[in-house]
Structure formats: structure tokens, C-alpha cells
């Protein structure tokens, strides 16, 4: 459990930075289609899941 709480914020941060880069690159060159492909959708689901678990773990930790 301790390793999950240490690794999870890093995974969330990496995925968030990836999507920021994807959005910036997509604005400059929309034909590359960084945001509207299948891999980005899967990565977005993983980002949402890690953010949700990270928030829940932080709320449980704060209650203690």
C-alpha cells in the first residue's frame, strides 16, 4: 500500500504532462491527430483512473 501511494502521484503527473504535450502538438499540427486516436483514449482512461485512486487514497489518509 505504501509503494502505491508513492508511485501513483508520479504516474498521474507523467500522464498529465503527456496530455498537455499532446494538446499543444495537436494545436500546432492537427493532422498528426495526437488527441483523437485509440492510444490517447486508453491513456486518458488510465489518467482518469489514477487521478481517481490518488484522490481517494489522499482522502483516506487525511481522515486518519
ABEGO torsion letter per residue (X at the ends): XAAAAAAAAAAAAAAAAAAAAAAAAAAABAAAGAAABAAAAAAAAAAAAAAAAAAAAAAAAAAX
